[in-house]
Amino acid sequence: MASAVLNVSVSDRSYILLTSSMISDLLGVDEALYNNQVSLNVTWIVFATSLVFIMQAGFTMIEVGSVRIKNTKSILIKNLLDCCFGSVVFFAYGWALAFGESNAFIGGNGFLLLSDMGNTTGEEARTYALWTFQYTFCATASTIVSGAVAERTQLFAYLVYTFFLTTFIYPPVAHWLWTEEGWASVHNKDNRLFGVGVLDFAGVSAVHMVGGSCALIGAYLVGPRIGRFDKNRKIAKQNTVFQVLGTLLLWFGWYGFNCGSTQSIIGTHAQSASKIGVATTASAAASGTTTILLNFFLDRRFDPTTVCNGILGGLVSVTGACAFVLPYESVIIGVIGAHVYYFGSKLLVSLKIDDVVDASPVHLFCGTWGLIAAPIFCNKDIFDATFPDVDSQDVGYGLLENGKIGGMHLAANLVFMIVVISWVSFIAFPLFLTLKKLRLLRINNIHEGHGVDKYLHGGEAYENQVARTNSTKSNPDRKP
C-alpha cells in the first residue's frame, strides 16, 4: 500500500487531495442542510403547538360564557387542570401508549420520555416537539368533555375521567391512526386496513369523536341541570361576549391544529400547509354562514351562540379532510356540517340531554360527518403532496375520483368510526356509570342550587360585583 502511494505522481496526489476536500465540503453542506431542515420543522411544530394551546383559552371562554356566574370558578379550575393534570398523565403514560413502538394496537415504550429519542440531535429535538404537539391534542379531547357536563359534575369525577381519557381512551386511538404500526394507519405499509387505511389527516376521529363521545355519555349519565327542561324556566347563559371571543380564539388555534399536522414545512409540505389553511377557513366560514341562515329561517332570530357552534362544526367537519380536498369541496363540507350541527343540537334537546356547550353535536356529530367526508372528496394529487412517504398508487383516491379505491377508503373510515365510538363507550360508559352508582359523579342539590363556587372555590368569581350587589340590597336608596 505504501509503495502504491509513493508511485503516484504529484499531479495525481493533488487530484486525490482536491477530491477528498470536495467530498468533505459536500458532506458538510449536506449535514448543514439537514440540520437547517430539522430546525425549520421543529420550529414549525413548536409554533403550531403554541396555536393549539391557545385553544385552551378559547374553550375556557366558551364554557365560562355558557354557565351561570355562580359556577365560574368551577369551570376555570377544570380547564386549568386539563393543562396541568392532563399533562402529567400524558407525560407518564399517554405518550408511550400512543406513540411508543410495540404492536398494531398500542405503544409500549417511552414512559416518562425515558426511551431512546433518536440517533441524532435532530431526531431528539423532533421527538420532544412532537410530544408537546400531541399533548395539546390530548388536552383538547379532554376539554371537550368538561363543557358538556358543566355546572353539576364533581371535581373528583372530572379528575377520574380525565385520567382515563388521557391514558386509556385517546392514546390507543392515536396509535391506531397515526403510527406506522397502527392497524388503521395509512402509514402502515405492510398491513393497511382494507389495503388502503383510514383517511383522517388532523385527528377528527382521535380528538373530536373521542372527546364528543365521552361528552355525550357523560351528559346523558349525569343528567340535566335542575330546571333545564322546565317549560316555565330558562337557564340564562353568563356572557355571550365570552362565547364569541372564545370561538374566534378556537378558530385562530385551529390553523395550528390543521396546518401544523403536516409536522414539516419543507418541500411539498409547505404547499400542503397553505392549502390546509384555505380549506380550514372555507369550511368554517361556509358553516357559519349556513348556520345563520338556518337560525333565521327556522328559529326567526340571529343567535350568536348558535352561529358560534356552527363555525366550530365547520372546523371539526373539515379537520379530517383538510389536507386532501380542493377549496370548493371544503365549502361543501362546511355547509353540510352546519346542518349536522344544527339538527343534532335540536335532537339532544328533544331527548332531554343537557349538553351545556353543545359539545356532542359539534365534535361527535360533525366529527362523524368529517370522517365520512374525507374519503368522498379526497384528491389523489393533493394526497401525494401531503404524504410523499406513502408510496403507493392504490392509496389516496376519493370516492368521486376512483370509485373502487375511494370505496375502500370509505369502508375503512366507516369501520374506524364504529370502532372508535365503541372503544370510547366500552371504557367511558362503565366509568361514568360506576361514578354515578357510588354518588361520585354529580354534586348535591344544595351545591347545584347555590353554585359550586360558594362551597368549593372560595366564593363567587366576581367579588366586586357581589359586594356591590350586597351593598345595594342593604341600602336600597343607593345607586349601584
C-alpha positions, 0 to 999 in steps of 0.5 A: 500500500505504501509503495502504491502511494509513493508511485503516484505522481504529484499531479495525481496526489493533488487530484486525490487531495482536491477530491477528498476536500470536495467530498468533505465540503459536500458532506458538510453542506449536506449535514448543514442542510439537514440540520437547517431542515430539522430546525425549520420543522421543529420550529414549525411544530413548536409554533403550531403547538403554541396555536393549539394551546391557545385553544385552551383559552378559547374553550375556557371562554366558551364554557365560562360564557355558557354557565351561570356566574355562580359556577365560574370558578368551577369551570376555570379550575377544570380547564386549568387542570386539563393543562396541568393534570392532563399533562402529567398523565400524558407525560407518564403514560399517554405518550408511550401508549400512543406513540411508543413502538410495540404492536398494531394496537398500542405503544409500549415504550417511552414512559416518562420520555425515558426511551431512546429519542433518536440517533441524532440531535435532530431526531431528539429535538423532533421527538420532544416537539412532537410530544408537546404537539400531541399533548395539546391534542390530548388536552383538547379531547379532554376539554371537550368533555368538561363543557358538556357536563358543566355546572353539576359534575364533581371535581373528583369525577372530572379528575377520574375521567380525565385520567382515563381519557388521557391514558386509556381512551385517546392514546390507543386511538392515536396509535391506531391512526397515526403510527406506522404500526397502527392497524388503521394507519395509512402509514402502515405499509405492510398491513393497511386496513382494507389495503388502503387505511383510514383517511383522517389527516388532523385527528377528527376521529382521535380528538373530536369523536373521542372527546364528543363521545365521552361528552355525550355519555357523560351528559346523558349519565349525569343528567340535566341541570335542575330546571333545564327542561322546565317549560316555565324556566330558562337557564340564562347563559353568563356572557355571550361576549365570552362565547364569541371571543372564545370561538374566534380564539378556537378558530385562530388555534385551529390553523395550528391544529390543521396546518401544523399536522403536516409536522414539516414545512419543507418541500411539498409540505409547505404547499400542503400547509397553505392549502390546509389553511384555505380549506380550514377557513372555507369550511368554517366560514361556509358553516357559519354562514349556513348556520345563520341562515338556518337560525333565521329561517327556522328559529326567526332570530340571529343567535350568536351562540348558535352561529358560534357552534356552527363555525366550530362544526365547520372546523371539526367537519373539515379537520379530517379532510383538510389536507386532501380536498380542493377549496370548493369541496371544503365549502361543501363540507362546511355547509353540510356540517352546519346542518349536522350541527344544527339538527343534532343540537335540536335532537339532544334537546328533544331527548332531554340531554343537557349538553351545556356547550353543545359539545356532542353535536359539534365534535361527535356529530360533525366529527362523524360527518368529517370522517365520512367526508374525507374519503368522498372528496379526497384528491389523489394529487393533493394526497401525494403532496401531503404524504410523499412517504406513502408510496403507493398508487392504490392509496389516496383516491376519493370516492368521486375520483376512483370509485373502487379505491375511494370505496375502500377508503370509505369502508375503512373510515366507516369501520374506524368510526364504529370502532372508535365510538365503541372503544370510547363507550366500552371504557367511558360508559362503565366509568361514568356509570360506576361514578354515578352508582357510588354518588361520585359523579354529580354534586348535591342539590344544595351545591347545584342550587347555590353554585359550586363556587360558594362551597368549593372555590372560595366564593363567587368569581366576581367579588366586586360585583357581589359586594356591590350587589350586597351593598345595594340590597342593604341600602336600597336608596343607593345607586349601584 
